[in-house]
Amino acid sequence: MNEQSKRTAVALVSALGLGAGGLILGIVLANVAGIGLVLAGFDLDPTSVEFLILSLIFVQGVGCFGVSMAYVNARPSLGPKIRERLGFEPGSTPFDIGYGVPDLRDLGVIFGGYCTAFAGVIVGLLVISQLQVETGQNQLGEVAMANPGIVLYLIPVMLFVVGPSEELLFRGVVQGRLREVLSPVSAILIASIAFAGMHGVALVGGSTVGNALVLVVLLWPALVFGTSYEYTDNIVVPAVIHGIYNSTIVLFLYIGIVYGDEMAAAPQTLLAALPV
């Protein structure tokens, strides 16, 4: 294996390891905290608001945001040592995610990216509905359906917690790490496949075929997020697109709950494609 191939292999392992590791760490910590609360006498189940709060704290807070910040801050000091151990030339290895207040071009990308992501998902889910396969529901959707009163409160959570934290990890860190050794198209595609695939653990119920199709549909907004990040080099852009996209789905859920069962079918289907 030549040095370039070795660098590529190391980048793939580290990038995908960080993405999977962030989510797995958050899920494990959330479940450990949940078990601790149950043992302490609290009544807790996977569809409770309390469990949702635990998930947001540990999966998005510790897993996505925490792992991302740890990597960015630790890399300058640990990077040269790891490079030397792997047989590469040691040297400074800063990692710049890139962020800033969106300018007019960025705002245009946000608007176009949101419309493209949401329209693509709608088309994909319409196709799935015609195939008459059973799809699972996102775990967050189950919590929302069991506790309708919290639905509107989830909108700011999507905008200011879920979107930014997940984009920081999957676009900022995972895609950014891959981008150091791969072309833009390859980095975006691999990061997007990882993002969509790892979110399969959030689907509850459904058939294998149905859930696989949902993940294919979920790949579309992931590609939009990744492309917007590559184009603008500003992590705020995909974070805002992701947050607004999720918030729109949550808003559809609220409309479905308010206007009854006939209106609820579509938003419940949309919840399967909620990337959280």
Phi, psi and chi 1 to 4 in degrees:
 res  aa     phi    psi   chi1   chi2   chi3   chi4
   1 MET       -  121.7 -179.4 -177.9  -69.8      -
   2 ASN   -74.4  172.6   58.9   39.1      -      -
   3 GLU   -64.0  -38.5 -176.7  167.8  -24.3      -
   4 GLN   -65.6  -41.4 -177.6   57.2   41.5      -
   5 SER   -64.2  -38.1  -62.8      -      -      -
   6 LYS   -66.1  -41.5 -171.4  175.3  180.0 -179.1
   7 ARG   -62.1  -41.8  -71.9  178.9 -176.1  -84.4
   8 THR   -64.1  -43.5  -58.9      -      -      -
   9 ALA   -62.9  -42.3      -      -      -      -
  10 VAL   -64.0  -42.3  169.6      -      -      -
  11 ALA   -63.0  -42.4      -      -      -      -
  12 LEU   -62.0  -47.5  -78.3  168.0      -      -
  13 VAL   -63.9  -46.0  171.8      -      -      -
  14 SER   -67.4  -42.8   60.4      -      -      -
  15 ALA   -65.3  -51.0      -      -      -      -
  16 LEU   -68.7  -32.6  -62.8  179.7      -      -
  17 GLY   -64.8  -39.3      -      -      -      -
  18 LEU   -66.9  -42.1  -74.5  163.7      -      -
  19 GLY   -63.3  -51.3      -      -      -      -
  20 ALA   -68.0  -40.4      -      -      -      -
  21 GLY   -62.3  -40.2      -      -      -      -
  22 GLY   -61.5  -47.0      -      -      -      -
  23 LEU   -67.7  -44.8  -72.1 -178.6      -      -
  24 ILE   -64.0  -43.0  -68.4  170.9      -      -
  25 LEU   -59.2  -46.2  173.2   63.8      -      -
  26 GLY   -63.3  -42.7      -      -      -      -
  27 ILE   -64.8  -44.1  -69.1  169.7      -      -
  28 VAL   -62.4  -46.0  169.3      -      -      -
  29 LEU   -64.3  -39.9  -69.4  176.3      -      -
  30 ALA   -62.2  -42.6      -      -      -      -
  31 ASN   -70.3  -37.6  -79.6  -80.1      -      -
  32 VAL   -63.1  -44.3  168.7      -      -      -
  33 ALA   -62.9  -40.3      -      -      -      -
  34 GLY   -63.0  -43.5      -      -      -      -
  35 ILE   -62.7  -39.9  -67.9  171.3      -      -
  36 GLY   -61.5  -40.9      -      -      -      -
  37 LEU   -67.3  -39.2  -71.1  174.0      -      -
  38 VAL   -63.6  -44.0  170.0      -      -      -
  39 LEU   -65.1  -27.3  -67.5  176.1      -      -
  40 ALA   -81.4   -2.2      -      -      -      -
  41 GLY   104.6    3.8      -      -      -      -
  42 PHE   -83.2  142.7  -70.8   90.3      -      -
  43 ASP   -86.4  107.1 -175.6   15.6      -      -
  44 LEU  -133.7  132.1 -168.3   68.0      -      -
  45 ASP  -137.2  163.4   66.7   77.3      -      -
  46 PRO   -61.7  -15.5  -25.6   36.2      -      -
  47 THR  -103.8   13.4   61.7      -      -      -
  48 SER   -87.2  156.7   66.8      -      -      -
  49 VAL   -63.9  -36.6  176.1      -      -      -
  50 GLU   -61.7  -39.9  -68.4   78.2   10.8      -
  51 PHE   -69.4  -34.7 -168.3   80.8      -      -
  52 LEU   -61.5  -42.9  172.3   61.4      -      -
  53 ILE   -64.0  -42.4  -66.9  172.2      -      -
  54 LEU   -59.4  -43.4  -74.6  178.6      -      -
  55 SER   -62.5  -43.9  -62.7      -      -      -
  56 LEU   -63.5  -39.8  -69.7  170.6      -      -
  57 ILE   -65.9  -47.8  -69.4  172.3      -      -
  58 PHE   -89.3  -43.1  -71.5  107.0      -      -
  59 VAL   -72.9  -54.3  177.8      -      -      -
  60 GLN   -79.2  -42.6  -89.6   70.0   35.1      -
  61 GLY   -72.2  -60.2      -      -      -      -
  62 VAL   -80.1  -48.5  177.1      -      -      -
  63 GLY   -66.5  -60.2      -      -      -      -
  64 CYS   -77.8  -58.0  -66.2      -      -      -
  65 PHE   -69.6  -46.4 -175.7   80.4      -      -
  66 GLY   -63.3  -46.9      -      -      -      -
  67 VAL   -64.1  -40.0  167.0      -      -      -
  68 SER   -61.4  -48.9  -61.4      -      -      -
  69 MET   -66.3  -36.7  -71.0  -64.3   94.0      -
  70 ALA   -63.3  -41.7      -      -      -      -
  71 TYR   -65.6  -47.4  176.3   74.1      -      -
  72 VAL   -61.1  -41.4  170.9      -      -      -
  73 ASN   -80.2  -30.2  -70.5  -58.6      -      -
  74 ALA   -86.2  -23.9      -      -      -      -
  75 ARG   -59.6  -42.8  176.8  165.1  154.9  158.0
  76 PRO   -57.2  -33.8  -27.0   36.8      -      -
  77 SER   -91.9  -38.3   58.1      -      -      -
  78 LEU   -86.0  -27.9  -65.7  179.8      -      -
  79 GLY   -54.2  -51.1      -      -      -      -
  80 PRO   -60.5  -36.6  -26.3   36.3      -      -
  81 LYS   -67.2  -42.5  -61.5  175.1 -176.6  178.0
  82 ILE   -67.2  -41.5  -64.4  174.0      -      -
  83 ARG   -59.7  -41.8  -71.8  167.7   59.5   87.4
  84 GLU   -66.1  -40.2 -170.5  172.3    9.4      -
  85 ARG   -64.3  -31.6  -78.5 -177.2  171.9  -86.7
  86 LEU   -85.5   -1.1  -67.0  173.6      -      -
  87 GLY    91.1   11.0      -      -      -      -
  88 PHE   -92.9  165.5  -59.1  134.9      -      -
  89 GLU   -67.2  124.1  -73.2  -67.9  -32.9      -
  90 PRO   -69.8  155.0   25.8  -33.8      -      -
  91 GLY   173.6  173.9      -      -      -      -
  92 SER   -67.3  133.9  176.8      -      -      -
  93 THR  -129.4   65.8   55.8      -      -      -
  94 PRO   -66.3  158.4   26.6  -34.4      -      -
  95 PHE  -135.7  109.5 -167.5   79.7      -      -
  96 ASP  -106.0  111.6 -178.2   19.3      -      -
  97 ILE   -72.5  -38.9  -71.9  178.9      -      -
  98 GLY    89.4  111.9      -      -      -      -
  99 TYR  -152.7  157.4   62.9   91.0      -      -
 100 GLY   176.5  169.4      -      -      -      -
 101 VAL   -65.9  126.4  177.2      -      -      -
 102 PRO   -59.2  135.1  -23.2   34.3      -      -
 103 ASP   -92.4 -171.8   56.5   21.7      -      -
 104 LEU   -61.0  -40.0  -74.2  176.5      -      -
 105 ARG   -63.7  -43.7 -174.9 -166.0   66.5  161.7
 106 ASP   -61.2  -40.8  -67.0  -19.8      -      -
 107 LEU   -62.7  -37.4  -68.0  175.3      -      -
 108 GLY   -65.0  -39.7      -      -      -      -
 109 VAL   -66.0  -40.0  173.0      -      -      -
 110 ILE   -60.4  -47.6  -71.7  171.8      -      -
 111 PHE   -63.6  -49.5  177.2   76.1      -      -
 112 GLY   -64.8  -39.4      -      -      -      -
 113 GLY   -65.6  -42.2      -      -      -      -
 114 TYR   -62.3  -48.6  162.9   72.8      -      -
 115 CYS   -61.2  -42.7  -66.8      -      -      -
 116 THR   -65.4  -45.3  -56.8      -      -      -
 117 ALA   -63.1  -48.7      -      -      -      -
 118 PHE   -69.5  -42.2 -162.5   73.4      -      -
 119 ALA   -62.7  -41.4      -      -      -      -
 120 GLY   -63.5  -39.8      -      -      -      -
 121 VAL   -68.0  -40.6  166.7      -      -      -
 122 ILE   -58.3  -46.9  -67.9  -65.6      -      -
 123 VAL   -62.2  -45.0  171.0      -      -      -
 124 GLY   -61.3  -43.2      -      -      -      -
 125 LEU   -70.3  -31.4  -68.1  178.1      -      -
 126 LEU   -64.6  -40.1  -74.7  173.9      -      -
 127 VAL   -63.0  -44.5  171.5      -      -      -
 128 ILE   -61.2  -40.5  -69.2  178.1      -      -
 129 SER   -62.2  -32.1   68.2      -      -      -
 130 GLN   -73.0  -23.2  -64.8  -57.9  -50.7      -
 131 LEU   -81.1  -12.1  -63.1  175.6      -      -
 132 GLN    55.8   48.6  -63.2 -177.0  -16.5      -
 133 VAL  -108.3  150.8  -67.0      -      -      -
 134 GLU   -83.6  125.4 -175.8 -177.1    2.0      -
 135 THR  -110.2  148.2   59.5      -      -      -
 136 GLY   -75.8  170.4      -      -      -      -
 137 GLN  -113.5  142.2 -170.8  177.8   81.1      -
 138 ASN   -60.9  139.5 -171.2  -74.7      -      -
 139 GLN   -58.9  -37.4  -70.9  178.2   -7.7      -
 140 LEU   -63.4  -35.9 -173.0  145.4      -      -
 141 GLY   -63.5  -38.3      -      -      -      -
 142 GLU   -62.8  -41.6  -75.5 -157.8  -29.9      -
 143 VAL   -63.2  -43.5  175.4      -      -      -
 144 ALA   -63.9  -42.0      -      -      -      -
 145 MET   -66.9  -32.6  -66.8  -61.1  -67.1      -
 146 ALA   -78.8  -20.7      -      -      -      -
 147 ASN  -134.2   73.1  -54.4  -85.7      -      -
 148 PRO   -56.7  -26.8  -23.1   33.8      -      -
 149 GLY   -64.9  -19.1      -      -      -      -
 150 ILE   -94.2   -5.0   71.0  164.2      -      -
 151 VAL   -56.2  -51.4  173.3      -      -      -
 152 LEU   -65.5  -28.5  -73.6 -177.0      -      -
 153 TYR   -68.3  -18.9  -67.3  102.6      -      -
 154 LEU   -74.1  -19.4  -70.2  175.3      -      -
 155 ILE   -62.1  -52.6  -68.1  177.8      -      -
 156 PRO   -63.8  -29.5   19.0  -31.2      -      -
 157 VAL   -62.9  -42.7  170.9      -      -      -
 158 MET   -64.1  -41.8  -65.6  -60.7  168.0      -
 159 LEU   -70.7  -41.9  -73.4  171.0      -      -
 160 PHE  -108.9  -10.0  -59.2  111.8      -      -
 161 VAL  -120.3  -61.9  178.4      -      -      -
 162 VAL   -65.9  -54.4  174.7      -      -      -
 163 GLY   -55.9  -55.0      -      -      -      -
 164 PRO   -61.9  -43.5  -26.1   35.6      -      -
 165 SER   -67.9  -43.2   62.3      -      -      -
 166 GLU   -70.5  -36.4  -68.6 -165.0   -7.1      -
 167 GLU   -69.5  -35.2  -70.9  -51.9  -59.8      -
 168 LEU   -59.2  -41.9 -171.6   63.7      -      -
 169 LEU   -77.1  -54.1  178.6   61.3      -      -
 170 PHE   -80.8  -35.1  -79.0   95.0      -      -
 171 ARG   -92.6  -50.7 -109.4   54.0   64.7  179.1
 172 GLY   -63.3  -49.9      -      -      -      -
 173 VAL   -91.3  -56.6  171.5      -      -      -
 174 VAL   -64.7  -56.3  175.5      -      -      -
 175 GLN   -65.2  -39.2 -175.5  173.1  -48.7      -
 176 GLY   -62.2  -40.3      -      -      -      -
 177 ARG   -67.0  -42.3  179.4   68.9 -178.9   94.2
 178 LEU   -65.0  -34.3  -67.5  171.3      -      -
 179 ARG   -64.7  -19.6 -171.1   65.7 -179.0   84.8
 180 GLU   -69.7  -23.2  -67.7  179.6  -35.7      -
 181 VAL  -126.3  -10.8  -63.3      -      -      -
 182 LEU  -120.3  166.8  -61.5  174.1      -      -
 183 SER   -71.5  161.7   67.6      -      -      -
 184 PRO   -55.5  -44.4  -26.0   34.3      -      -
 185 VAL   -62.4  -45.2  172.5      -      -      -
 186 SER   -64.8  -43.2  -62.9      -      -      -
 187 ALA   -64.6  -44.6      -      -      -      -
 188 ILE   -63.1  -45.3  -68.4  169.5      -      -
 189 LEU   -64.1  -47.2 -176.4   59.6      -      -
 190 ILE   -65.6  -44.5  -66.5  172.7      -      -
 191 ALA   -63.3  -37.6      -      -      -      -
 192 SER   -70.0  -41.1  -62.1      -      -      -
 193 ILE   -63.4  -41.7  -68.6  173.2      -      -
 194 ALA   -63.2  -44.1      -      -      -      -
 195 PHE   -60.4  -50.0  174.9   82.4      -      -
 196 ALA   -64.6  -46.2      -      -      -      -
 197 GLY   -63.8  -41.6      -      -      -      -
 198 MET   -69.1  -21.5  -68.8  173.4 -170.9      -
 199 HIS   -80.5   -3.3  -79.9   69.8      -      -
 200 GLY   -62.4  -25.6      -      -      -      -
 201 VAL   -68.3  -17.3  -61.4      -      -      -
 202 ALA   -83.9   -9.5      -      -      -      -
 203 LEU   -84.6  128.5  -66.6  177.1      -      -
 204 VAL  -109.1  127.3  178.4      -      -      -
 205 GLY    75.9 -164.0      -      -      -      -
 206 GLY    82.8  164.1      -      -      -      -
 207 SER   -86.4  162.8   66.1      -      -      -
 208 THR   -61.0  -44.3  -58.7      -      -      -
 209 VAL   -66.2  -44.9  172.9      -      -      -
 210 GLY   -60.8  -44.2      -      -      -      -
 211 ASN   -70.4  -34.3  -72.4  -15.6      -      -
 212 ALA   -63.9  -39.4      -      -      -      -
 213 LEU   -66.7  -36.7  -70.4  173.8      -      -
 214 VAL   -62.1  -41.0  167.1      -      -      -
 215 LEU   -66.2  -33.9  -65.0 -177.0      -      -
 216 VAL   -64.9  -42.2  171.3      -      -      -
 217 VAL   -63.9  -41.4  171.0      -      -      -
 218 LEU   -63.7  -23.4 -173.4   55.3      -      -
 219 LEU   -62.5  -30.5  179.3   61.6      -      -
 220 TRP   -62.4  -56.1  177.1 -108.0      -      -
 221 PRO   -61.7  -31.9   18.8  -30.8      -      -
 222 ALA   -61.4  -41.4      -      -      -      -
 223 LEU   -64.8  -37.7  -69.7  170.6      -      -
 224 VAL   -65.1  -44.8  173.2      -      -      -
 225 PHE   -59.0  -46.7  -57.2  154.7      -      -
 226 GLY   -65.1  -41.2      -      -      -      -
 227 THR   -65.6  -40.4  -57.8      -      -      -
 228 SER   -65.1  -35.1   69.1      -      -      -
 229 TYR   -69.6  -44.1  179.6   50.1      -      -
 230 GLU   -61.8  -40.1  173.3   66.1   29.2      -
 231 TYR   -71.7  -39.3 -178.2   68.7      -      -
 232 THR   -99.4  -21.3   61.6      -      -      -
 233 ASP    55.3   36.4 -165.4   28.1      -      -
 234 ASN  -137.0  109.7 -175.3   -5.6      -      -
 235 ILE   -64.0  -19.9 -163.7   63.2      -      -
 236 VAL   -63.3  -33.2  175.7      -      -      -
 237 VAL   -64.0  -57.4  172.3      -      -      -
 238 PRO   -65.1  -29.0   22.4  -34.0      -      -
 239 ALA   -63.2  -41.6      -      -      -      -
 240 VAL   -70.0  -43.2  172.8      -      -      -
 241 ILE   -58.9  -47.5  -62.1  172.2      -      -
 242 HIS   -60.2  -45.1 -170.3  156.7      -      -
 243 GLY   -64.5  -43.2      -      -      -      -
 244 ILE   -68.9  -39.9  -62.7  174.5      -      -
 245 TYR   -57.8  -51.3  168.5   91.2      -      -
 246 ASN   -61.9  -41.3  -80.6   13.8      -      -
 247 SER   -63.1  -36.3  -62.4      -      -      -
 248 THR   -63.5  -42.5  -56.0      -      -      -
 249 ILE   -63.9  -42.0  -66.3  177.2      -      -
 250 VAL   -63.1  -39.2  170.1      -      -      -
 251 LEU   -63.9  -40.1 -176.4   58.9      -      -
 252 PHE   -61.7  -38.3  -92.1   83.6      -      -
 253 LEU   -62.2  -43.6  172.9   62.5      -      -
 254 TYR   -61.5  -43.7  178.3   75.7      -      -
 255 ILE   -60.6  -41.1  -67.0  170.8      -      -
 256 GLY   -62.8  -40.9      -      -      -      -
 257 ILE   -67.9  -42.0  -68.1  173.3      -      -
 258 VAL   -67.3  -41.5  169.1      -      -      -
 259 TYR   -97.0    6.5  -70.3   98.8      -      -
 260 GLY    98.3  179.1      -      -      -      -
 261 ASP   -60.2  -36.9  -66.5  -20.5      -      -
 262 GLU   -64.1  -34.0  -68.5 -177.0    3.1      -
 263 MET   -86.1  -13.6  -68.1  -72.3  -65.7      -
 264 ALA   -82.5  -20.1      -      -      -      -
 265 ALA   -60.6  -47.0      -      -      -      -
 266 ALA   -62.9  -50.2      -      -      -      -
 267 PRO   -62.1  -34.6    8.3  -17.8      -      -
 268 GLN   -64.5  -36.3  -73.9 -173.7   51.3      -
 269 THR   -66.5  -41.2  -57.2      -      -      -
 270 LEU   -60.7  -32.7  -86.0  172.8      -      -
 271 LEU   -60.9  -25.6  -77.8  169.7      -      -
 272 ALA   -62.2  -28.3      -      -      -      -
 273 ALA  -100.5   24.3      -      -      -      -
 274 LEU   -84.0  111.0 -173.4   64.4      -      -
 275 PRO   -80.3   77.3   29.3  -31.3      -      -
 276 VAL  -147.4      -   54.0      -      -      -
